Amino acid sequence: MSRATAGPRYTPGELSVLLGLRYPPTAEQAAIISAPMSPVLVVAGAGSGKTETMAARVVWLVANGYARPEQILGLTFTRKAAGELAHRIRARLGQLVRKLGRDDLLSGEPTVATYHSYAARIVTEHGLRAGFEPTTRLLTEATCWQLADAVVRSYEGDMSEVPNAPTTVTDGVLHLAGDLAEHLVSPDQLAAWTGRFHAEVNTLPGRVHAPVTELLCKQRARLQLLPLVRAYTRRKRDLEAMDFGDQLAWAAQAARDHPEVAAVERDRYRVVLLDEYQDTSHAQVVLLRSLFGRGHPVTAVGDPCQSIYGWRGASAGTLDRFPSDFPDRSGEPAHKLQLSTSWRNRPEILRVANTLSDPLRTYGHQVARLTPAPTVGPQAGAATVHCGLFETYADEAAWIADRIVAAWTHGHTGDLDAIPVEERPTTAVLIRVRAQIPAIDDTPEVRDVVSTLRVLADPGEGAALLRLLTGPRWRIGPRDLVMLHRRARALGSTVDGAERFEEPSLVEALDDLGDADQYSPEGYGRFARLRDELRGLRRRLDQPLPDLVADIERTIGLDVEVATRPGDAGLARAHLDAFGVTAARFATEAEGATLTAFLAYLAAAEAEERGLPAGEVDVVEGAVQILTGHAAKGLEWDVVAVAGLSTGVFPGRSIASDHYLGGLGVLPFPLRGDRVGRAAGGAGYGRGPAGPGAA
């Protein structure tokens, strides 16, 4: 008798007892763990135990003979999440083997990977079927930016409708190329749509008003980017290289257009688990649907209230479409289950979180309000939620600091520094965008290195120099700063009797301080030491970029300062190391990797609010971590402050325009693959169906 007809040997509850788990599965968890071998969507709220439930699902399938470990595929977004899921699955399977005494159950291992790494394998193994070279190398973000920037700066075609700086145009080219790849749209299709859009607008009755004229200009400007997008694509092809967007698009096209790819993958993996499904892009959905649609056992887990990658092509409406994208073998929509018990948060916090997230439930996602687990309640000590209303960011930052000090000193007497690190509650301050961080924390290590790089590269970088001068290392007072500015004005007024038209340069004034008597003795001494440091670094500007970054770190004493810092030394070191890796990759993989080009890349990354990859984010004891809500996803702290919780800030939209009527590098909404179930955001051209959805 087959396993399918015999039924399961173990229930989820029996397996929980067999493995000696602390808590039995809830009714919701048990339904997911023992779900039939058919597609199912699981809407899982924050802290609802989805990783444990997915691991238990694997154990249940293996224990009951529905699949062997090597026949199971799990996909998620980050290497860290993939590692955690793989570790949890292996640990539970190891417990199962020890309890049952069956080593054969672990003759193979499940495949747990990121969506991108899985797409890379599809391209490597099946790319030739679609005409893609499997040996094509993957470019880093820095290299892509450099290639696009070189294309923009060497372009001599018509740019009359694009009155932007080269760095802005470069970002527009990269955004548009990425959107085209994410939604499997060709430049020719975009050009044809734009022509129809113009024709229809021009046939409308009445006079064309100024706002309409402006949006038409934006559409023409986007058209003028297409030759640059094509040139960027050719440059990648000449280098036998691809970016992340290409990789996903190629994998999706190979799976969509060649059924034999799906046959191979379905035979290899009998069961598929998709984590954070709400953040999948259109190309990823096409890839997964082409491979594992039509009734294959796929369990997708996600929460539209936690959709954070809209800027990358994802749409929370992807969850709503899963049942129809992955129907069962009879063609019926996939079944939908949920996890609504929060094991992470106490009732007091959940009440506030549910109230704040209620507007997200009006978009049709049918997300249940989270309820506290029976083991998380007043008996463990009540949690508290405080709200403060302030006139300025400075007032807010001061209040947050006072609340954190109160939490750290609770139950302690004496100086704050005397409290042992292990007795300080873990603490985080969450912000919406990186631009808010300076109002709270003014001493990030990487910023000191970047400021030094800017001063070395450009005498006009007075703002970067001021950051160094007023920072914790030099602490230059107001009077000495005024005198340095006067020295800059004096140097800028005449040069050998000739008028000088440039702005006075603080950097040049530091290099030529003039009479020492005009400064305080301490101020002049500090100015002189910084001047000498910068002169020494300028003499070594010809060294490779990674060596220059390391040289700056040593010269300004960051290596020693970070190593001896109490509490967050590991985190600070990780951020510096991550920046060093970024510089090294830029130097080795980008063409024309000059210091000026690197600084332009950093400026573009900062302006777009995407920033650079930080060091691996984890909870740090004895320190206050300041990070975005995006970076904090999935982590837990004892004390959490949310700064800037106000309309248009947090929650808020991206600084850059993400609407095709105003955004230069944005794919028009009617061409998006996820236009069904995603809000159009206003009137626009196109008659395809478009319902509400979270951006």
C-alpha positions as a printed Julia matrix, in Angstrom:
695×3 Matrix{Float64}:
   0.0    0.0     0.0
   1.42   3.42   -0.94
   2.04   6.1     1.64
  -0.57   8.32   -0.05
  -3.31   5.74    0.46
  -2.11   4.48    3.84
  -2.15   7.91    5.43
   0.44   9.43    7.76
   2.14   7.28   10.39
   2.74  10.19   12.77
   0.67  13.25   13.6
   2.37  16.61   14.22
   1.57  16.29   17.93
   3.07  12.81   18.15
   6.24  13.96   16.44
   6.49  16.88   18.86
   6.36  14.47   21.8
   8.77  12.05   20.11
  11.33  14.8    19.56
  10.89  16.19   23.07
   9.92  19.67   21.93
   9.0   22.18   24.62
   5.62  23.13   23.17
   3.19  21.11   21.07
   2.16  22.66   17.75
  -0.89  24.9    17.78
  -3.91  23.89   15.73
  -2.81  26.32   13.0
   0.72  24.92   12.99
  -0.52  21.32   12.93
  -2.71  22.03    9.91
   0.29  23.42    8.01
   2.7   20.7     9.1
   0.33  17.93    7.95
  -1.08  19.71    4.89
  -1.7   17.47    1.83
   0.88  17.12   -0.93
  -0.58  19.99   -2.91
   0.01  23.76   -3.15
  -0.77  25.77    0.0
  -0.35  29.42    0.97
   0.52  30.22    4.59
  -0.01  33.81    5.75
   2.29  34.07    8.76
   2.39  37.12   11.01
   5.54  38.51   12.62
   7.0   36.22   15.27
   4.45  33.46   14.57
   7.02  30.66   14.42
   7.15  30.17   10.67
  10.73  28.85   10.64
   9.93  26.23   13.27
   6.72  25.32   11.43
   8.55  24.92    8.11
  11.17  22.71    9.77
   8.4   20.66   11.39
   6.74  20.31    7.98
   9.94  18.79    6.59
  10.24  16.4     9.55
   6.6   15.31    9.15
   7.07  14.66    5.42
  10.25  12.64    5.98
   8.94  10.71    8.99
   5.8    9.71    7.1
   7.62   8.73    3.92
   6.21  11.43    1.65
   9.67  12.67    0.68
  13.32  12.04    1.39
  15.43  14.93    2.71
  17.27  15.39   -0.61
  13.9   15.75   -2.4
  13.04  18.93   -0.49
  13.87  22.46   -1.7
  13.65  25.51    0.55
  14.14  29.06   -0.77
  14.43  32.35    1.09
  15.94  35.79    0.49
  19.11  36.14    2.53
  22.02  33.83    3.19
  21.47  34.33    6.9
  17.82  33.25    6.69
  18.78  30.3     4.51
  21.41  29.27    7.04
  18.95  29.51    9.93
  16.3   27.48    8.11
  18.84  24.85    7.03
  20.2   24.59   10.59
  16.72  24.2    12.06
  15.76  21.51    9.53
  18.98  19.55   10.03
  18.65  19.76   13.81
  15.08  18.43   13.75
  15.95  15.68   11.26
  18.91  14.73   13.45
  16.57  14.38   16.44
  14.24  12.24   14.33
  17.07   9.91   13.28
  18.21   9.46   16.87
  14.69   8.73   18.11
  13.78   6.32   15.31
  17.24   4.78   14.94
  17.07   5.12   11.15
  20.27   6.55    9.68
  18.86   6.05    6.18
  16.62   9.07    6.73
  19.67  11.32    6.54
  21.38   9.72    3.55
  20.82  13.06    1.82
  20.17  16.65    2.87
  17.49  19.18    1.91
  18.55  21.98   -0.42
  18.09  25.35    1.29
  19.22  28.34   -0.74
  18.43  31.95   -1.59
  16.16  32.76   -4.51
  19.08  34.35   -6.34
  21.45  31.41   -5.86
  18.76  29.02   -7.09
  18.21  31.2   -10.17
  21.98  31.16  -10.72
  21.94  27.35  -10.73
  19.08  27.31  -13.24
  21.09  29.58  -15.55
  24.22  27.46  -15.1
  22.47  24.13  -15.76
  19.83  25.16  -18.28
  20.89  28.55  -19.7
  22.15  27.06  -22.96
  18.63  25.89  -23.78
  17.62  29.57  -23.96
  20.82  30.8   -25.58
  22.53  32.06  -22.41
  26.15  31.18  -21.69
  26.36  29.32  -18.35
  29.85  30.71  -17.74
  28.64  34.33  -17.73
  29.98  36.03  -14.61
  27.82  37.95  -12.15
  28.61  41.64  -11.67
  28.49  43.38   -8.32
  26.35  46.47   -7.81
  29.46  48.66   -7.85
  30.6   47.24  -11.17
  27.16  47.71  -12.69
  27.15  51.32  -11.57
  30.59  51.89  -13.05
  29.62  50.34  -16.39
  26.43  52.38  -16.61
  28.21  55.56  -15.54
  30.84  55.06  -18.24
  28.1   54.58  -20.83
  26.34  57.76  -19.7
  29.46  59.93  -19.66
  30.56  58.8   -23.13
  27.12  59.09  -24.74
  26.77  61.79  -27.41
  23.14  61.24  -28.43
  20.11  63.44  -27.8
  19.47  64.08  -24.09
  17.42  67.25  -24.47
  14.57  65.87  -22.34
  16.88  64.66  -19.55
  18.12  67.77  -17.72
  19.79  65.79  -14.94
  23.31  65.36  -13.61
  25.26  62.35  -14.94
  24.94  60.47  -11.64
  21.14  60.87  -11.73
  21.05  59.64  -15.32
  23.22  56.67  -14.36
  20.78  55.72  -11.64
  17.91  56.14  -14.08
  19.59  53.78  -16.55
  20.21  51.17  -13.86
  16.68  51.45  -12.48
  15.09  51.18  -15.9
  17.31  48.27  -16.94
  16.45  46.53  -13.68
  12.71  47.12  -14.1
  12.79  45.81  -17.67
  14.55  42.64  -16.49
  12.33  42.14  -13.42
   9.18  42.33  -15.54
  10.55  40.56  -18.64
   9.89  43.57  -20.87
  12.1   44.54  -23.82
  13.16  48.12  -24.67
  11.18  47.81  -27.91
   8.0   47.02  -25.96
   8.56  50.08  -23.77
   9.12  52.28  -26.83
   5.94  50.98  -28.47
   3.87  51.58  -25.33
   5.19  55.13  -25.02
   4.18  55.84  -28.61
   0.65  54.62  -27.97
   0.5   56.64  -24.75
   1.45  59.86  -26.55
  -0.97  59.17  -29.39
  -3.91  58.58  -27.05
  -3.2   61.66  -24.92
  -2.91  63.85  -28.01
  -6.29  62.66  -29.33
  -8.11  63.61  -26.13
 -10.42  66.64  -26.46
  -9.49  69.99  -24.96
  -6.24  71.81  -24.36
  -3.16  70.08  -22.99
  -2.49  71.65  -19.59
   0.92  72.19  -18.01
   0.86  69.11  -15.71
   0.04  66.87  -18.68
   2.79  68.49  -20.73
   5.22  67.78  -17.89
   4.3   64.11  -17.64
   4.62  63.76  -21.42
   8.12  65.2   -21.12
   8.92  62.53  -18.53
   7.8   59.82  -20.95
  10.01  61.26  -23.7
  12.91  61.51  -21.25
  12.5   57.82  -20.47
  12.62  57.07  -24.19
  15.92  58.93  -24.4
  17.31  56.56  -21.77
  16.62  53.51  -23.94
  19.75  53.9   -26.13
  21.76  54.06  -22.91
  20.02  50.96  -21.55
  20.79  49.13  -24.8
  24.43  50.29  -24.67
  24.69  49.14  -21.05
  23.29  45.74  -22.06
  25.78  45.46  -24.95
  28.65  46.37  -22.63
  27.69  43.56  -20.26
  27.42  41.13  -23.15
  30.86  42.17  -24.46
  32.28  41.42  -21.01
  30.39  38.08  -20.86
  28.74  39.34  -17.69
  25.29  39.81  -16.19
  23.72  41.65  -13.27
  21.21  40.26  -10.76
  18.27  41.37  -12.88
  19.67  39.56  -15.92
  20.24  36.43  -13.88
  16.63  36.26  -12.71
  15.25  37.16  -16.13
  17.35  34.51  -17.87
  16.34  31.85  -15.35
  12.66  32.79  -15.72
  12.85  32.71  -19.52
  14.61  29.33  -19.54
  11.96  27.85  -17.24
   9.02  29.5   -19.03
  10.04  28.65  -22.59
  11.55  25.19  -22.08
   9.24  22.67  -20.32
  12.07  20.15  -20.0
  13.63  22.42  -17.34
  10.52  22.05  -15.18
  10.54  18.28  -15.71
  14.09  18.04  -14.37
  13.44  20.26  -11.34
  10.11  18.63  -10.41
  11.75  15.22  -10.53
  14.61  16.48   -8.37
  12.42  18.17   -5.73
   9.16  16.53   -4.69
   8.41  19.26   -2.14
   9.15  23.01   -2.34
   9.07  25.55    0.52
   9.05  29.26   -0.39
   9.86  31.66    2.47
   9.04  35.42    2.48
   6.97  34.9    -0.64
   5.47  38.41   -0.39
   8.85  39.81   -1.41
   9.26  37.84   -4.63
   9.45  39.85   -7.84
   7.58  39.16  -11.06
  10.56  37.38  -12.63
  10.89  35.15   -9.57
   7.19  34.31   -9.7
   7.46  33.41  -13.4
  10.46  31.21  -12.63
   8.78  29.39   -9.74
   5.38  29.1   -11.43
   6.95  27.7   -14.6
   8.91  25.11  -12.63
   6.51  24.15   -9.87
   3.03  25.23  -10.95
   0.19  22.93  -11.97
  -0.26  21.11   -8.68
   3.3   20.47   -7.48
   3.51  20.42   -3.64
   4.57  24.02   -2.96
   4.2   25.66    0.45
   4.58  29.45    0.25
   4.92  31.41    3.49
   4.58  35.18    3.68
   2.98  38.22    5.26
   1.83  41.2     3.16
   2.22  43.41    6.23
   5.97  42.75    6.06
   6.52  43.39    2.36
   9.73  45.45    2.25
  11.11  45.05   -1.27
   8.68  47.06   -3.38
  11.64  49.15   -4.62
  13.12  45.96   -6.09
  10.07  44.87   -8.08
   8.2   42.98   -5.37
   4.5   43.44   -4.67
   2.56  42.33   -1.61
  -0.24  41.44   -4.05
   1.93  38.48   -5.02
   0.5   36.66   -2.01
  -3.06  37.22   -3.17
  -2.19  35.79   -6.57
  -0.5   32.65   -5.23
  -3.68  30.49   -5.13
  -4.35  31.19   -8.81
  -0.67  31.1    -9.82
  -0.24  27.7    -8.15
  -3.56  25.82   -8.52
  -3.86  22.17   -7.53
  -3.91  19.35  -10.07
  -7.64  19.78  -10.64
  -7.18  23.46  -11.45
  -8.71  24.7    -8.19
  -6.95  27.58   -6.38
  -4.39  26.57   -3.78
  -5.58  26.2    -0.21
  -4.85  29.04    2.23
  -3.81  28.63    5.89
  -2.45  31.06    8.47
  -0.25  31.5    11.52
  -1.68  34.18   13.79
  -0.15  33.34   17.19
   2.84  35.53   18.02
   5.51  33.85   20.13
   7.75  36.91   20.08
   5.66  39.78   21.49
   3.68  40.33   24.65
  -0.01  41.3    24.66
   0.67  44.99   25.36
   2.93  45.31   22.32
   0.63  43.26   20.1
  -2.31  45.53   20.85
  -0.36  48.55   19.62
   1.1   46.69   16.63
  -2.31  45.4    15.55
  -3.83  48.87   15.79
  -1.03  50.48   13.76
  -1.15  47.77   11.09
  -4.94  47.75   10.74
  -4.83  50.0     7.62
  -2.77  47.32    5.86
  -5.66  44.9     6.3
  -7.96  47.06    4.2
  -6.17  46.13    0.98
  -7.89  42.78    0.67
  -5.13  40.54    1.97
  -7.34  39.12    4.75
  -4.51  39.11    7.27
  -5.56  38.03   10.74
  -4.72  40.15   13.78
  -1.92  38.59   15.81
  -2.78  37.04   19.17
  -0.3   36.37   22.01
   0.86  32.84   22.68
  -0.5   31.36   25.93
   3.06  31.2    27.28
   3.65  34.93   26.69
   1.61  36.86   29.18
   1.52  38.93   32.36
   3.0   36.1    34.4
   6.33  36.78   32.67
   6.21  40.46   33.57
   4.22  43.12   31.77
   5.7   44.95   28.83
   5.27  48.7    28.51
   4.69  50.88   25.47
   5.45  54.61   25.68
   4.54  57.27   23.15
   6.05  60.75   22.99
   5.08  63.78   20.9
   7.85  66.28   20.17
   8.35  69.53   18.29
  11.82  68.71   16.96
  13.93  65.69   16.08
  16.45  66.8    18.68
  13.78  66.67   21.4
  12.78  63.21   20.23
  16.37  61.97   20.2
  16.97  63.29   23.73
  13.8   61.61   25.0
  14.77  58.29   23.41
  18.21  58.5    24.98
  16.68  59.2    28.41
  14.29  56.23   28.08
  17.16  53.93   27.12
  19.26  55.11   30.08
  16.29  54.47   32.37
  15.9   50.95   30.99
  19.59  50.2    31.36
  19.88  51.53   34.91
  16.68  49.88   36.17
  17.68  47.87   39.23
  21.22  49.28   39.24
  22.9   52.07   41.13
  25.97  54.01   40.2
  27.48  54.95   36.87
  26.0   53.64   33.62
  29.41  52.4    32.44
  29.69  50.27   35.56
  26.76  48.07   34.51
  28.13  44.77   33.12
  27.52  44.34   29.4
  25.61  41.1    29.91
  23.18  42.84   32.3
  22.26  45.63   29.88
  19.04  44.95   27.98
  19.56  44.56   24.25
  18.43  47.8    22.63
  17.59  49.08   19.15
  16.43  52.38   17.69
  14.56  51.86   14.42
  14.22  54.51   11.74
  12.53  54.59    8.34
  15.39  55.86    6.18
  19.13  56.3     6.7
  18.78  60.07    6.42
  17.26  60.06    9.93
  20.31  58.49   11.54
  22.39  61.7    11.96
  19.69  63.12   14.26
  20.29  60.22   16.63
  23.85  59.04   16.13
  26.61  61.32   14.84
  29.62  58.97   14.95
  29.32  56.06   12.5
  32.79  54.68   11.82
  32.44  54.35    8.09
  31.39  58.0     7.76
  34.73  59.1     9.22
  36.58  57.09    6.58
  34.37  58.42    3.78
  34.77  62.02    5.01
  38.54  61.61    4.95
  38.38  60.19    1.42
  36.3   63.17    0.28
  38.71  65.69    1.79
  41.64  63.97    0.09
  39.93  63.91   -3.3
  38.35  67.38   -3.4
  39.59  70.64   -1.83
  36.01  71.9    -1.98
  34.72  69.28    0.46
  34.38  71.68    3.38
  31.37  69.83    4.81
  33.35  66.58    5.05
  36.23  68.42    6.73
  33.86  70.04    9.24
  32.56  66.6    10.18
  36.08  65.51   11.02
  36.93  68.73   12.86
  33.82  68.69   15.04
  33.88  64.94   15.62
  34.9   63.18   18.83
  38.55  62.87   17.77
  39.44  66.54   17.14
  36.64  68.44   18.95
  37.52  71.83   17.44
  35.67  74.67   19.16
  33.49  77.34   17.48
  36.07  80.15   17.75
  38.79  78.16   16.01
  36.35  77.12   13.29
  35.48  80.78   12.69
  39.16  81.64   12.39
  39.72  78.78    9.94
  36.84  80.08    7.83
  38.37  83.58    7.86
  41.65  82.07    6.73
  39.8   80.35    3.86
  38.24  83.67    2.82
  41.61  85.36    2.91
  43.15  82.66    0.73
  40.2   82.76   -1.63
  40.19  86.51   -2.15
  43.45  86.78   -4.11
  46.11  84.51   -5.48
  49.3   86.4    -6.39
  47.24  89.57   -6.74
  44.74  88.04   -9.18
  41.08  87.69   -8.36
  39.92  84.19   -7.56
  36.36  83.16   -8.32
  36.11  79.82   -6.5
  34.41  79.52   -3.13
  36.74  79.77   -0.14
  38.1   76.31    0.68
  38.36  75.12    4.28
  40.52  72.24    3.08
  43.04  74.66    1.57
  42.9   76.8     4.71
  43.76  73.76    6.82
  46.76  73.1     4.57
  47.89  76.73    4.89
  46.86  77.79    8.41
  48.65  81.14    8.47
  49.58  82.84   11.75
  49.26  80.46   14.7
  48.38  83.33   17.05
  44.9   83.71   15.53
  43.93  80.29   16.9
  43.85  78.9    20.4
  46.98  76.87   21.22
  44.96  73.65   21.47
  43.05  74.39   18.28
  46.18  75.19   16.27
  47.86  72.03   17.49
  44.92  69.88   16.44
  44.64  71.65   13.09
  48.34  71.03   12.49
  48.17  67.34   13.38
  45.19  66.77   11.06
  46.96  68.79    8.32
  50.03  66.57    8.62
  47.92  63.41    8.53
  46.15  64.54    5.37
  49.44  65.55    3.71
  50.84  62.1     4.41
  47.74  60.42    3.02
  47.84  62.6    -0.12
  51.38  61.39   -0.79
  50.0   57.84   -0.74
  46.95  58.4    -2.94
  48.48  56.29   -5.71
  48.04  53.07   -3.72
  45.15  50.69   -4.52
  41.77  51.79   -3.18
  41.45  49.01   -0.54
  44.96  49.81    0.75
  44.08  53.5     0.93
  40.97  52.73    2.98
  42.99  50.58    5.38
  45.69  53.29    5.53
  43.09  55.9     6.5
  41.66  53.62    9.16
  45.09  53.24   10.75
  46.09  56.88   10.32
  43.01  58.32   12.01
  43.2   55.68   14.74
  39.93  53.93   14.0
  41.43  50.45   14.25
  42.55  51.02   17.84
  39.47  53.06   18.83
  37.07  50.39   17.58
  39.01  47.52   19.14
  38.91  49.13   22.59
  35.32  50.36   22.43
  33.07  48.73   25.06
  29.89  47.0    23.99
  29.66  47.34   20.22
  33.27  46.8    19.11
  32.3   43.74   17.09
  29.52  45.56   15.25
  31.72  48.58   14.49
  34.48  46.3    13.22
  31.98  44.46   11.02
  30.81  47.71    9.43
  34.38  48.79    8.69
  35.19  45.38    7.25
  32.07  45.5     5.05
  33.13  48.9     3.75
  36.6   47.55    3.04
  35.08  44.67    1.08
  33.0   47.15   -0.93
  36.11  49.18   -1.78
  38.02  46.04   -2.74
  35.26  44.83   -5.04
  34.96  48.23   -6.64
  38.71  48.32   -7.25
  38.97  44.83   -8.72
  35.74  44.6   -10.71
  34.97  48.13  -11.89
  36.57  49.81  -14.86
  38.27  53.1   -14.07
  38.2   52.44  -10.33
  39.54  55.83   -9.29
  38.93  57.46   -5.93
  36.71  60.06   -7.6
  34.62  57.33   -9.25
  34.3   55.46   -5.95
  33.11  58.6    -4.15
  30.58  59.26   -6.93
  29.29  55.72   -6.47
  28.96  56.25   -2.71
  27.13  59.55   -3.23
  24.68  57.94   -5.64
  24.03  55.07   -3.25
  23.37  57.5    -0.39
  21.13  59.74   -2.48
  19.0   56.78   -3.51
  18.67  55.67    0.15
  19.85  52.17   -0.68
  23.24  52.77    0.91
  25.95  50.12    1.0
  25.65  46.65    2.48
  26.36  46.94    6.2
  28.12  44.32    8.22
  26.05  41.28    9.09
  23.31  42.65   11.32
  22.74  40.76   14.53
  21.67  41.61   18.06
  24.6   43.1    20.01
  24.8   43.08   23.8
  25.79  46.21   25.66
  25.19  48.63   22.78
  22.38  50.69   21.28
  21.93  49.63   17.66
  20.54  52.19   15.22
  19.21  50.71   12.01
  16.37  50.86    9.54
  13.21  48.84    9.91
  14.3   46.9     6.82
  17.57  45.84    8.44
  15.84  44.94   11.72
  13.41  42.49   10.14
  13.45  39.16   11.97
  15.55  40.31   14.94
  14.51  40.74   18.59
  15.58  43.18   21.32
  14.54  43.78   24.92
  14.07  47.53   24.34
  13.01  49.0    21.0
  12.44  52.67   20.12
  10.81  53.68   16.84
  11.93  57.18   15.85
  10.17  59.56   13.49
   6.8   57.79   13.67
   4.9   60.46   11.81
   2.88  60.84    8.63
   5.01  60.69    5.51
   8.14  59.66    7.44
   7.45  56.34    9.14
   5.55  54.84    7.45
   6.49  56.66    4.28
   7.41  56.27    0.66
  10.84  56.19   -0.94
  12.55  59.53   -1.48
  12.9   58.79   -5.19
   9.76  58.86   -7.32
   8.46  55.34   -7.87
   5.62  56.31  -10.2
   6.08  56.11  -13.93
   4.29  59.41  -14.56
   7.07  61.21  -12.68
   9.96  58.78  -12.29
  12.68  58.77  -14.93
  13.84  55.17  -14.54
  10.47  53.62  -13.64
   8.74  51.08  -15.88
   5.2   52.22  -16.81
   2.61  50.53  -14.66
   0.65  48.9   -17.52
   3.81  47.02  -18.54
   4.52  45.6   -15.08
   4.04  41.88  -14.72
   2.4   42.37  -11.32
  -0.03  45.11  -12.4
  -2.96  42.88  -11.36
  -3.22  43.23   -7.6
  -0.9   46.24   -7.34
  -2.23  49.77   -6.88
  -1.61  51.96   -9.88
  -1.37  54.99   -7.63
  -3.54  57.23   -9.75
  -4.76  57.76  -13.25
  -2.59  56.42  -16.01
  -2.56  54.95  -19.44
  -3.55  51.32  -19.89
  -6.7   49.32  -19.57
  -5.33  46.16  -18.04
  -6.93  45.07  -14.76
  -5.43  46.73  -11.75
  -6.69  46.2    -8.24
  -5.5   47.45   -4.86
  -2.28  46.23   -3.36
   0.62  47.24   -1.12
   3.56  48.84   -2.85
